Amino acid sequence: MRIGFIQNHPAYGDREENLRALERALRAAGAPDLWVLPELFAVGYLFGSRAEAARLAEPVPDGPTTQALIRLARGSGSALVAGLAERAPDGRIFNSAVGVDRGGVQAVYRKIHLFDREKEWFDPGDLGFPVVALGGARVGLMICFDWRFPEAARTLALGGAQVIAHPSNLVMPFCQSAMVTRAIENRVFTVTANRIGTERADDGSELTFTGRSRIVAPDGAVLADAPEAVTAVGVVEVNPAQADDKRATARNDVLADRRTEFYRLIAPPDKNH
């Protein structure tokens, strides 16, 4: 299968223009089996308040971003994983990602590990880490700062993911290198789709995003690597079955060799149960 990322520079708050820009990029880039787009790719990131995040949030699957993604999937045949601000029926606001194909929404992930001011804007995710069939592979979803918690990628690998789709708005310099480790320790493909540019809020705060989207193979090889400060597209051909081979050596399997009886401090038993 062919997998790819799109590294964009969204116009803050201008969903319609950002969706048009995505459609232009997809037409120019062709139709791999799976696209991964950045976190919050259609609205930007640096909200001034929770009310601003709520204003730009939308329902799933009926909101304009998800519906546009489904139309693009049906028109191109590509599956897409993309980040958006989700407004739940009960009014909660989530930093979410959807996985869609020509059949509609196949997965919704609500970000588990909120970064910095995201804790002011969003509610913590409550759906767990999904693994679904998309574009010819078993695809797991996580978002941006989840990379800092190895349990996230490990949970997806244990759930059978062959490819980890990782929509991101990275501002620290470490993730791109760390995703090599995440790929190696779980023997999976990873696709980190980051954005570029600088955003400034009304309170004077600003963030500059680090680009360098990349695709990494289960052996840690970097298959595609974007520049730091320009929009970019990367597409590679992979065999997802390669991620089903968990052997590190002829005698070692990175999942089967785990000694989980000694890992209890990682996820201690719930004292209420």
Summary of the structure (lengths in Angstrom):
residues: 273
radius of gyration: 17.9
end to end distance: 43.7
largest distance: 57.0
contacts: 949
relative contact order: 0.16
helix: 27%
strand: 31%
